Amino acid sequence: DKWILSRANLTVKRATELMDEYKLDEIAIIIENLFLDLSRNYIQFVRDRIDEKIVVETIKKVLLDVLKMLSVISPFVTEHIYQNLKKGLKLKEESIHLEKWPKHDSKLINKKLEEEMVNVQRIIQEASAQREKIQLGIRWPLLEVKIHSKTKIKNFENLLKRQINVKKIIFKESKEEKVELNKQLTPELLKEGYTREVIRRIQDLRKKSNLNKNDKIEINIKSSQELDLNLIKKQVNAIIKEVKNPKIKETFKIKDKEFYIEFYY
């Protein structure tokens, strides 16, 4: 939260300076970079906290600052987005062009934190690239990762664990920037990985059935692969039992294992 607010306030500061110098051709890229950090990184980092008030307010604040600044360059697109957001966010002005230009708060700008986060994102991207090489998606947990870095990133351990999906992180201070994934999959890790993939399949079925988050479902899962049934029940709001009159039946494969699901709601 502190990182994206720092990014937003520093962007407002720089954009204001560029506006004062009439450098409209340079303003678009820094606003775009802020929007990409909000949409691709911040929301990804906080997806398990997405219902928290501070997260919602942070997204709202940064998104509106982006739209206000971008409205000078792209008046029609930003007005269209603003009108779509107006009711949901209870925006008072009739038009984005009646909104005031945002002001930055110097107290919220933390350049050191922003520099550290650049390194954190580099590590996450490198780990993702290594996963892609071995065709192992992010839902599959790994035992550990060794991170060689010349900057201290111990404060970001929990974030890195979630984003790389590893049980343990070993930090090594080094002049060489390097990421080493332990790619060995234990039976416990395989169980969790298959469970996560099954959860995704069930969530897809819920979506296709137009179910709300609070709608309880009944499912029956058959497979030779051991799964974490308690995690499945919690994640998909389900009762696992024999289903007499299933509305949906689906057979699918995950890697080398076959699964059969009966689904009732």
C-alpha positions as protocol buffer text, in pm:
chain_id: "A"
residue {
  index: 1
  type: ASP
  ca { x: 0 y: 0 z: 0 }
}
residue {
  index: 2
  type: LYS
  ca { x: 282 y: 240 z: 91 }
}
residue {
  index: 3
  type: TRP
  ca { x: 462 y: 153 z: -232 }
}
residue {
  index: 4
  type: ILE
  ca { x: 173 y: 227 z: -472 }
}
residue {
  index: 5
  type: LEU
  ca { x: 84 y: 546 z: -284 }
}
residue {
  index: 6
  type: SER
  ca { x: 446 y: 655 z: -312 }
}
residue {
  index: 7
  type: ARG
  ca { x: 438 y: 575 z: -685 }
}
residue {
  index: 8
  type: ALA
  ca { x: 115 y: 775 z: -723 }
}
residue {
  index: 9
  type: ASN
  ca { x: 235 y: 1082 z: -533 }
}
residue {
  index: 10
  type: LEU
  ca { x: 571 y: 1089 z: -710 }
}
residue {
  index: 11
  type: THR
  ca { x: 394 y: 1058 z: -1047 }
}
residue {
  index: 12
  type: VAL
  ca { x: 159 y: 1346 z: -961 }
}
residue {
  index: 13
  type: LYS
  ca { x: 462 y: 1557 z: -863 }
}
residue {
  index: 14
  type: ARG
  ca { x: 648 y: 1481 z: -1187 }
}
residue {
  index: 15
  type: ALA
  ca { x: 340 y: 1518 z: -1406 }
}
residue {
  index: 16
  type: THR
  ca { x: 265 y: 1857 z: -1248 }
}
residue {
  index: 17
  type: GLU
  ca { x: 619 y: 1974 z: -1318 }
}
residue {
  index: 18
  type: LEU
  ca { x: 593 y: 1860 z: -1680 }
}
residue {
  index: 19
  type: MET
  ca { x: 256 y: 2034 z: -1717 }
}
residue {
  index: 20
  type: ASP
  ca { x: 403 y: 2357 z: -1581 }
}
residue {
  index: 21
  type: GLU
  ca { x: 671 y: 2331 z: -1850 }
}
residue {
  index: 22
  type: TYR
  ca { x: 411 y: 2247 z: -2121 }
}
residue {
  index: 23
  type: LYS
  ca { x: 581 y: 1913 z: -2193 }
}
residue {
  index: 24
  type: LEU
  ca { x: 261 y: 1727 z: -2279 }
}
residue {
  index: 25
  type: ASP
  ca { x: 453 y: 1481 z: -2496 }
}
residue {
  index: 26
  type: GLU
  ca { x: 642 y: 1348 z: -2190 }
}
residue {
  index: 27
  type: ILE
  ca { x: 355 y: 1320 z: -1946 }
}
residue {
  index: 28
  type: ALA
  ca { x: 171 y: 1019 z: -2096 }
}
residue {
  index: 29
  type: ILE
  ca { x: 441 y: 757 z: -2033 }
}
residue {
  index: 30
  type: ILE
  ca { x: 479 y: 827 z: -1661 }
}
residue {
  index: 31
  type: ILE
  ca { x: 100 y: 812 z: -1611 }
}
residue {
  index: 32
  type: GLU
  ca { x: 83 y: 488 z: -1810 }
}
residue {
  index: 33
  type: ASN
  ca { x: 360 y: 336 z: -1595 }
}
residue {
  index: 34
  type: LEU
  ca { x: 169 y: 422 z: -1280 }
}
residue {
  index: 35
  type: PHE
  ca { x: -148 y: 264 z: -1419 }
}
residue {
  index: 36
  type: LEU
  ca { x: 42 y: -53 z: -1515 }
}
residue {
  index: 37
  type: ASP
  ca { x: 191 y: -75 z: -1165 }
}
residue {
  index: 38
  type: LEU
  ca { x: -158 y: -41 z: -1020 }
}
residue {
  index: 39
  type: SER
  ca { x: -329 y: -293 z: -1249 }
}
residue {
  index: 40
  type: ARG
  ca { x: -54 y: -550 z: -1304 }
}
residue {
  index: 41
  type: ASN
  ca { x: 139 y: -540 z: -980 }
}
residue {
  index: 42
  type: TYR
  ca { x: -44 y: -381 z: -687 }
}
residue {
  index: 43
  type: ILE
  ca { x: -371 y: -566 z: -746 }
}
residue {
  index: 44
  type: GLN
  ca { x: -177 y: -889 z: -791 }
}
residue {
  index: 45
  type: PHE
  ca { x: 12 y: -830 z: -466 }
}
residue {
  index: 46
  type: VAL
  ca { x: -304 y: -763 z: -260 }
}
residue {
  index: 47
  type: ARG
  ca { x: -547 y: -1008 z: -421 }
}
residue {
  index: 48
  type: ASP
  ca { x: -585 y: -1196 z: -91 }
}
residue {
  index: 49
  type: ARG
  ca { x: -674 y: -866 z: 82 }
}
residue {
  index: 50
  type: ILE
  ca { x: -895 y: -726 z: -192 }
}
residue {
  index: 51
  type: ASP
  ca { x: -1197 y: -684 z: 41 }
}
residue {
  index: 52
  type: GLU
  ca { x: -1006 y: -470 z: 292 }
}
residue {
  index: 53
  type: LYS
  ca { x: -1114 y: -106 z: 310 }
}
residue {
  index: 54
  type: ILE
  ca { x: -758 y: 27 z: 283 }
}
residue {
  index: 55
  type: VAL
  ca { x: -703 y: -170 z: -40 }
}
residue {
  index: 56
  type: VAL
  ca { x: -1030 y: -52 z: -196 }
}
residue {
  index: 57
  type: GLU
  ca { x: -960 y: 311 z: -101 }
}
residue {
  index: 58
  type: THR
  ca { x: -603 y: 289 z: -232 }
}
residue {
  index: 59
  type: ILE
  ca { x: -718 y: 154 z: -569 }
}
residue {
  index: 60
  type: LYS
  ca { x: -985 y: 424 z: -590 }
}
residue {
  index: 61
  type: LYS
  ca { x: -741 y: 703 z: -503 }
}
residue {
  index: 62
  type: VAL
  ca { x: -470 y: 597 z: -747 }
}
residue {
  index: 63
  type: LEU
  ca { x: -713 y: 518 z: -1031 }
}
residue {
  index: 64
  type: LEU
  ca { x: -884 y: 857 z: -1002 }
}
residue {
  index: 65
  type: ASP
  ca { x: -547 y: 1036 z: -995 }
}
residue {
  index: 66
  type: VAL
  ca { x: -451 y: 850 z: -1314 }
}
residue {
  index: 67
  type: LEU
  ca { x: -778 y: 948 z: -1485 }
}
residue {
  index: 68
  type: LYS
  ca { x: -753 y: 1313 z: -1378 }
}
residue {
  index: 69
  type: MET
  ca { x: -399 y: 1348 z: -1514 }
}
residue {
  index: 70
  type: LEU
  ca { x: -470 y: 1151 z: -1830 }
}
residue {
  index: 71
  type: SER
  ca { x: -784 y: 1355 z: -1906 }
}
residue {
  index: 72
  type: VAL
  ca { x: -564 y: 1638 z: -2035 }
}
residue {
  index: 73
  type: ILE
  ca { x: -427 y: 1404 z: -2304 }
}
residue {
  index: 74
  type: SER
  ca { x: -717 y: 1164 z: -2362 }
}
residue {
  index: 75
  type: PRO
  ca { x: -1034 y: 1361 z: -2281 }
}
residue {
  index: 76
  type: PHE
  ca { x: -1291 y: 1129 z: -2436 }
}
residue {
  index: 77
  type: VAL
  ca { x: -1163 y: 793 z: -2309 }
}
residue {
  index: 78
  type: THR
  ca { x: -1114 y: 922 z: -1954 }
}
residue {
  index: 79
  type: GLU
  ca { x: -1461 y: 1082 z: -1955 }
}
residue {
  index: 80
  type: HIS
  ca { x: -1614 y: 750 z: -2064 }
}
residue {
  index: 81
  type: ILE
  ca { x: -1434 y: 562 z: -1784 }
}
residue {
  index: 82
  type: TYR
  ca { x: -1527 y: 832 z: -1531 }
}
residue {
  index: 83
  type: GLN
  ca { x: -1897 y: 807 z: -1619 }
}
residue {
  index: 84
  type: ASN
  ca { x: -1882 y: 427 z: -1581 }
}
residue {
  index: 85
  type: LEU
  ca { x: -1726 y: 466 z: -1236 }
}
residue {
  index: 86
  type: LYS
  ca { x: -1941 y: 757 z: -1122 }
}
residue {
  index: 87
  type: LYS
  ca { x: -2229 y: 568 z: -962 }
}
residue {
  index: 88
  type: GLY
  ca { x: -2025 y: 288 z: -806 }
}
residue {
  index: 89
  type: LEU
  ca { x: -1767 y: 521 z: -654 }
}
residue {
  index: 90
  type: LYS
  ca { x: -2023 y: 793 z: -570 }
}
residue {
  index: 91
  type: LEU
  ca { x: -1830 y: 1060 z: -757 }
}
residue {
  index: 92
  type: LYS
  ca { x: -1977 y: 1406 z: -712 }
}
residue {
  index: 93
  type: GLU
  ca { x: -1866 y: 1592 z: -1024 }
}
residue {
  index: 94
  type: GLU
  ca { x: -2070 y: 1563 z: -1344 }
}
residue {
  index: 95
  type: SER
  ca { x: -1756 y: 1524 z: -1554 }
}
residue {
  index: 96
  type: ILE
  ca { x: -1393 y: 1434 z: -1502 }
}
residue {
  index: 97
  type: HIS
  ca { x: -1311 y: 1773 z: -1656 }
}
residue {
  index: 98
  type: LEU
  ca { x: -1469 y: 1941 z: -1354 }
}
residue {
  index: 99
  type: GLU
  ca { x: -1239 y: 1754 z: -1118 }
}
residue {
  index: 100
  type: LYS
  ca { x: -937 y: 1936 z: -974 }
}
residue {
  index: 101
  type: TRP
  ca { x: -585 y: 1841 z: -1077 }
}
residue {
  index: 102
  type: PRO
  ca { x: -446 y: 1606 z: -808 }
}
residue {
  index: 103
  type: LYS
  ca { x: -194 y: 1730 z: -552 }
}
residue {
  index: 104
  type: HIS
  ca { x: 98 y: 1524 z: -425 }
}
residue {
  index: 105
  type: ASP
  ca { x: 187 y: 1461 z: -62 }
}
residue {
  index: 106
  type: SER
  ca { x: 567 y: 1463 z: -16 }
}
residue {
  index: 107
  type: LYS
  ca { x: 534 y: 1267 z: 310 }
}
residue {
  index: 108
  type: LEU
  ca { x: 400 y: 968 z: 118 }
}
residue {
  index: 109
  type: ILE
  ca { x: 689 y: 959 z: -132 }
}
residue {
  index: 110
  type: ASN
  ca { x: 947 y: 693 z: -45 }
}
residue {
  index: 111
  type: LYS
  ca { x: 1206 y: 661 z: -322 }
}
residue {
  index: 112
  type: LYS
  ca { x: 1403 y: 394 z: -134 }
}
residue {
  index: 113
  type: LEU
  ca { x: 1094 y: 175 z: -108 }
}
residue {
  index: 114
  type: GLU
  ca { x: 1023 y: 223 z: -479 }
}
residue {
  index: 115
  type: GLU
  ca { x: 1380 y: 120 z: -569 }
}
residue {
  index: 116
  type: GLU
  ca { x: 1350 y: -190 z: -350 }
}
residue {
  index: 117
  type: MET
  ca { x: 1021 y: -282 z: -514 }
}
residue {
  index: 118
  type: VAL
  ca { x: 1182 y: -263 z: -859 }
}
residue {
  index: 119
  type: ASN
  ca { x: 1422 y: -533 z: -740 }
}
residue {
  index: 120
  type: VAL
  ca { x: 1137 y: -738 z: -589 }
}
residue {
  index: 121
  type: GLN
  ca { x: 949 y: -727 z: -921 }
}
residue {
  index: 122
  type: ARG
  ca { x: 1263 y: -833 z: -1107 }
}
residue {
  index: 123
  type: ILE
  ca { x: 1296 y: -1137 z: -876 }
}
residue {
  index: 124
  type: ILE
  ca { x: 929 y: -1231 z: -927 }
}
residue {
  index: 125
  type: GLN
  ca { x: 965 y: -1201 z: -1306 }
}
residue {
  index: 126
  type: GLU
  ca { x: 1280 y: -1416 z: -1307 }
}
residue {
  index: 127
  type: ALA
  ca { x: 1110 y: -1685 z: -1096 }
}
residue {
  index: 128
  type: SER
  ca { x: 808 y: -1678 z: -1331 }
}
residue {
  index: 129
  type: ALA
  ca { x: 1039 y: -1715 z: -1633 }
}
residue {
  index: 130
  type: GLN
  ca { x: 1201 y: -2019 z: -1474 }
}
residue {
  index: 131
  type: ARG
  ca { x: 859 y: -2171 z: -1403 }
}
residue {
  index: 132
  type: GLU
  ca { x: 764 y: -2116 z: -1767 }
}
residue {
  index: 133
  type: LYS
  ca { x: 1076 y: -2300 z: -1885 }
}
residue {
  index: 134
  type: ILE
  ca { x: 981 y: -2610 z: -1687 }
}
residue {
  index: 135
  type: GLN
  ca { x: 608 y: -2564 z: -1764 }
}
residue {
  index: 136
  type: LEU
  ca { x: 507 y: -2540 z: -1400 }
}
residue {
  index: 137
  type: GLY
  ca { x: 235 y: -2283 z: -1333 }
}
residue {
  index: 138
  type: ILE
  ca { x: 219 y: -2055 z: -1030 }
}
residue {
  index: 139
  type: ARG
  ca { x: -51 y: -2269 z: -865 }
}
residue {
  index: 140
  type: TRP
  ca { x: 211 y: -2539 z: -805 }
}
residue {
  index: 141
  type: PRO
  ca { x: 403 y: -2469 z: -483 }
}
residue {
  index: 142
  type: LEU
  ca { x: 777 y: -2523 z: -465 }
}
residue {
  index: 143
  type: LEU
  ca { x: 995 y: -2606 z: -167 }
}
residue {
  index: 144
  type: GLU
  ca { x: 1235 y: -2311 z: -174 }
}
residue {
  index: 145
  type: VAL
  ca { x: 1407 y: -2040 z: -371 }
}
residue {
  index: 146
  type: LYS
  ca { x: 1756 y: -1895 z: -325 }
}
residue {
  index: 147
  type: ILE
  ca { x: 1772 y: -1523 z: -396 }
}
residue {
  index: 148
  type: HIS
  ca { x: 2114 y: -1368 z: -458 }
}
residue {
  index: 149
  type: SER
  ca { x: 2089 y: -990 z: -435 }
}
residue {
  index: 150
  type: LYS
  ca { x: 2311 y: -694 z: -356 }
}
residue {
  index: 151
  type: THR
  ca { x: 2020 y: -512 z: -190 }
}
residue {
  index: 152
  type: LYS
  ca { x: 1851 y: -628 z: 130 }
}
residue {
  index: 153
  type: ILE
  ca { x: 1499 y: -752 z: 62 }
}
residue {
  index: 154
  type: LYS
  ca { x: 1428 y: -945 z: 382 }
}
residue {
  index: 155
  type: ASN
  ca { x: 1133 y: -713 z: 455 }
}
residue {
  index: 156
  type: PHE
  ca { x: 960 y: -847 z: 143 }
}
residue {
  index: 157
  type: GLU
  ca { x: 986 y: -1216 z: 237 }
}
residue {
  index: 158
  type: ASN
  ca { x: 611 y: -1278 z: 279 }
}
residue {
  index: 159
  type: LEU
  ca { x: 528 y: -1097 z: -45 }
}
residue {
  index: 160
  type: LEU
  ca { x: 790 y: -1295 z: -236 }
}
residue {
  index: 161
  type: LYS
  ca { x: 670 y: -1624 z: -88 }
}
residue {
  index: 162
  type: ARG
  ca { x: 316 y: -1557 z: -208 }
}
residue {
  index: 163
  type: GLN
  ca { x: 409 y: -1429 z: -551 }
}
residue {
  index: 164
  type: ILE
  ca { x: 666 y: -1700 z: -627 }
}
residue {
  index: 165
  type: ASN
  ca { x: 460 y: -1963 z: -436 }
}
residue {
  index: 166
  type: VAL
  ca { x: 740 y: -2119 z: -234 }
}
residue {
  index: 167
  type: LYS
  ca { x: 752 y: -2252 z: 121 }
}
residue {
  index: 168
  type: LYS
  ca { x: 1095 y: -2111 z: 205 }
}
residue {
  index: 169
  type: ILE
  ca { x: 1321 y: -1829 z: 89 }
}
residue {
  index: 170
  type: ILE
  ca { x: 1699 y: -1827 z: 137 }
}
residue {
  index: 171
  type: PHE
  ca { x: 1854 y: -1481 z: 101 }
}
residue {
  index: 172
  type: LYS
  ca { x: 2218 y: -1444 z: 2 }
}
residue {
  index: 173
  type: GLU
  ca { x: 2388 y: -1106 z: -27 }
}
residue {
  index: 174
  type: SER
  ca { x: 2582 y: -1107 z: -350 }
}
residue {
  index: 175
  type: LYS
  ca { x: 2711 y: -874 z: -621 }
}
residue {
  index: 176
  type: GLU
  ca { x: 2549 y: -1110 z: -871 }
}
residue {
  index: 177
  type: GLU
  ca { x: 2169 y: -1085 z: -902 }
}
residue {
  index: 178
  type: LYS
  ca { x: 2039 y: -1440 z: -935 }
}
residue {
  index: 179
  type: VAL
  ca { x: 1730 y: -1650 z: -859 }
}
residue {
  index: 180
  type: GLU
  ca { x: 1754 y: -2027 z: -806 }
}
residue {
  index: 181
  type: LEU
  ca { x: 1433 y: -2226 z: -780 }
}
residue {
  index: 182
  type: ASN
  ca { x: 1432 y: -2568 z: -616 }
}
residue {
  index: 183
  type: LYS
  ca { x: 1224 y: -2751 z: -876 }
}
residue {
  index: 184
  type: GLN
  ca { x: 1186 y: -3081 z: -687 }
}
residue {
  index: 185
  type: LEU
  ca { x: 822 y: -3171 z: -622 }
}
residue {
  index: 186
  type: THR
  ca { x: 750 y: -3374 z: -308 }
}
residue {
  index: 187
  type: PRO
  ca { x: 425 y: -3572 z: -265 }
}
residue {
  index: 188
  type: GLU
  ca { x: 295 y: -3294 z: -36 }
}
residue {
  index: 189
  type: LEU
  ca { x: 369 y: -3026 z: -296 }
}
residue {
  index: 190
  type: LEU
  ca { x: 204 y: -3236 z: -569 }
}
residue {
  index: 191
  type: LYS
  ca { x: -105 y: -3278 z: -353 }
}
residue {
  index: 192
  type: GLU
  ca { x: -130 y: -2903 z: -303 }
}
residue {
  index: 193
  type: GLY
  ca { x: -65 y: -2831 z: -672 }
}
residue {
  index: 194
  type: TYR
  ca { x: -334 y: -3070 z: -795 }
}
residue {
  index: 195
  type: THR
  ca { x: -572 y: -2932 z: -531 }
}
residue {
  index: 196
  type: ARG
  ca { x: -518 y: -2575 z: -656 }
}
residue {
  index: 197
  type: GLU
  ca { x: -582 y: -2683 z: -1015 }
}
residue {
  index: 198
  type: VAL
  ca { x: -904 y: -2863 z: -916 }
}
residue {
  index: 199
  type: ILE
  ca { x: -1016 y: -2553 z: -724 }
}
residue {
  index: 200
  type: ARG
  ca { x: -966 y: -2345 z: -1040 }
}
residue {
  index: 201
  type: ARG
  ca { x: -1179 y: -2591 z: -1240 }
}
residue {
  index: 202
  type: ILE
  ca { x: -1458 y: -2578 z: -983 }
}
residue {
  index: 203
  type: GLN
  ca { x: -1445 y: -2197 z: -973 }
}
residue {
  index: 204
  type: ASP
  ca { x: -1484 y: -2198 z: -1353 }
}
residue {
  index: 205
  type: LEU
  ca { x: -1793 y: -2419 z: -1316 }
}
residue {
  index: 206
  type: ARG
  ca { x: -1933 y: -2181 z: -1054 }
}
residue {
  index: 207
  type: LYS
  ca { x: -1878 y: -1889 z: -1290 }
}
residue {
  index: 208
  type: LYS
  ca { x: -2044 y: -2068 z: -1583 }
}
residue {
  index: 209
  type: SER
  ca { x: -2339 y: -2144 z: -1355 }
}
residue {
  index: 210
  type: ASN
  ca { x: -2371 y: -1771 z: -1263 }
}
residue {
  index: 211
  type: LEU
  ca { x: -2330 y: -1845 z: -893 }
}
residue {
  index: 212
  type: ASN
  ca { x: -2248 y: -1582 z: -633 }
}
residue {
  index: 213
  type: LYS
  ca { x: -1963 y: -1617 z: -386 }
}
residue {
  index: 214
  type: ASN
  ca { x: -2207 y: -1704 z: -103 }
}
residue {
  index: 215
  type: ASP
  ca { x: -2397 y: -1971 z: -297 }
}
residue {
  index: 216
  type: LYS
  ca { x: -2325 y: -2313 z: -144 }
}
residue {
  index: 217
  type: ILE
  ca { x: -2265 y: -2604 z: -382 }
}
residue {
  index: 218
  type: GLU
  ca { x: -2246 y: -2983 z: -354 }
}
residue {
  index: 219
  type: ILE
  ca { x: -1965 y: -3164 z: -531 }
}
residue {
  index: 220
  type: ASN
  ca { x: -1828 y: -3513 z: -563 }
}
residue {
  index: 221
  type: ILE
  ca { x: -1469 y: -3556 z: -683 }
}
residue {
  index: 222
  type: LYS
  ca { x: -1321 y: -3885 z: -802 }
}
residue {
  index: 223
  type: SER
  ca { x: -952 y: -3935 z: -877 }
}
residue {
  index: 224
  type: SER
  ca { x: -657 y: -4156 z: -792 }
}
residue {
  index: 225
  type: GLN
  ca { x: -472 y: -3838 z: -684 }
}
residue {
  index: 226
  type: GLU
  ca { x: -499 y: -3741 z: -317 }
}
residue {
  index: 227
  type: LEU
  ca { x: -644 y: -3391 z: -268 }
}
residue {
  index: 228
  type: ASP
  ca { x: -683 y: -3148 z: 22 }
}
residue {
  index: 229
  type: LEU
  ca { x: -1062 y: -3169 z: 53 }
}
residue {
  index: 230
  type: ASN
  ca { x: -1079 y: -2922 z: 342 }
}
residue {
  index: 231
  type: LEU
  ca { x: -907 y: -2656 z: 131 }
}
residue {
  index: 232
  type: ILE
  ca { x: -1142 y: -2727 z: -160 }
}
residue {
  index: 233
  type: LYS
  ca { x: -1448 y: -2691 z: 64 }
}
residue {
  index: 234
  type: LYS
  ca { x: -1321 y: -2361 z: 202 }
}
residue {
  index: 235
  type: GLN
  ca { x: -1214 y: -2208 z: -129 }
}
residue {
  index: 236
  type: VAL
  ca { x: -1521 y: -2296 z: -337 }
}
residue {
  index: 237
  type: ASN
  ca { x: -1787 y: -2283 z: -62 }
}
residue {
  index: 238
  type: ALA
  ca { x: -1881 y: -2648 z: -106 }
}
residue {
  index: 239
  type: ILE
  ca { x: -2012 y: -2956 z: 66 }
}
residue {
  index: 240
  type: ILE
  ca { x: -1830 y: -3266 z: -58 }
}
residue {
  index: 241
  type: LYS
  ca { x: -2068 y: -3560 z: -76 }
}
residue {
  index: 242
  type: GLU
  ca { x: -2233 y: -3807 z: -311 }
}
residue {
  index: 243
  type: VAL
  ca { x: -2446 y: -3604 z: -552 }
}
residue {
  index: 244
  type: LYS
  ca { x: -2774 y: -3774 z: -649 }
}
residue {
  index: 245
  type: ASN
  ca { x: -2888 y: -3544 z: -930 }
}
residue {
  index: 246
  type: PRO
  ca { x: -2584 y: -3350 z: -1051 }
}
residue {
  index: 247
  type: LYS
  ca { x: -2649 y: -3051 z: -1277 }
}
residue {
  index: 248
  type: ILE
  ca { x: -2299 y: -3072 z: -1421 }
}
residue {
  index: 249
  type: LYS
  ca { x: -2067 y: -3366 z: -1483 }
}
residue {
  index: 250
  type: GLU
  ca { x: -1715 y: -3308 z: -1601 }
}
residue {
  index: 251
  type: THR
  ca { x: -1412 y: -3528 z: -1667 }
}
residue {
  index: 252
  type: PHE
  ca { x: -1074 y: -3363 z: -1720 }
}
residue {
  index: 253
  type: LYS
  ca { x: -701 y: -3424 z: -1699 }
}
residue {
  index: 254
  type: ILE
  ca { x: -440 y: -3231 z: -1505 }
}
residue {
  index: 255
  type: LYS
  ca { x: -95 y: -3336 z: -1620 }
}
residue {
  index: 256
  type: ASP
  ca { x: -108 y: -3719 z: -1604 }
}
residue {
  index: 257
  type: LYS
  ca { x: -403 y: -3750 z: -1364 }
}
residue {
  index: 258
  type: GLU
  ca { x: -771 y: -3784 z: -1452 }
}
residue {
  index: 259
  type: PHE
  ca { x: -1048 y: -3622 z: -1247 }
}
residue {
  index: 260
  type: TYR
  ca { x: -1426 y: -3655 z: -1246 }
}
residue {
  index: 261
  type: ILE
  ca { x: -1651 y: -3392 z: -1085 }
}
residue {
  index: 262
  type: GLU
  ca { x: -2025 y: -3403 z: -1014 }
}
residue {
  index: 263
  type: PHE
  ca { x: -2165 y: -3063 z: -934 }
}
residue {
  index: 264
  type: TYR
  ca { x: -2501 y: -2955 z: -787 }
}
residue {
  index: 265
  type: TYR
  ca { x: -2631 y: -2614 z: -679 }
}
